[in-house]
């Protein structure tokens, strides 16, 4: 499986890096920029999780329809 740069895992890894930078930062302007970028990444991660959750629900529904039609 190839890793995409826009994958959830990659985004989450970048988010963790930003959190560490934010914890280490002593400059307010830098901290605000890092925080802004981290919030954007967190939203992107959330969106990817929602899409995955929806897809899982669709697969479950399809599977349940297959099982119910076999009975």
N, C-alpha and C positions, 0 to 999 in steps of 0.2 A: 504494500500500500504506500503510495507516495504522499508525502506531507505537503499540504498547500500552505502558503504563507498567510492565507486568510482563514485557516482552520481555527476552530475553537481553542485547541490546545496551544497553538502558537500565540493567539491573542491573549490567552490567559497567562502564558509565560511572560509576555511583554507587560501585562498588567502587574504581575508580581515584581518585575524589575522596576517599574514606575513607583510602586509602593515603597520599595527599598530606597529609591532615590528621594522620594518625598520624606521618608523618615530621616534621611541623612542631610537633607537640605536645611540651610540656615538663612537662605535668602528668600524673602517673602514673594518677590516677583517670580523667581524660579519655581517656588512651591506652587504658586497659582497656575503657572503654565503646565507643570507636571500634573497637578490635580485635574485640570481641564482635559488633558490628554487621557488621563486614567479614567475619567468619567465617560469619555467617548468610547474607550475600549470596553469598559464595563457594560455599556449599553449594547455594543456590538455582540459581546458574549451572551448577554441576556437574549437578544434577538435570535442568535444561533441556537440557544437552548430551547427557546419557544418553538422554533421551526422543527427541531429534532423531536420534541415532545409531540407536536402535531403529527409528524410523520409516523411515530410509534403508535399513536392512537389510530391512525388510518390503517396501519398494518394489522393491529389488533382487531379492528372492526372487520376488515377483509377476512381475517382468519376466522373470526366468529361467524361470519356469513357462510363461509365454506363449511364449517362444522355443522351449523344449523341446517344447511341444505342437504347434508349427507344423512341426517337422521330421519 
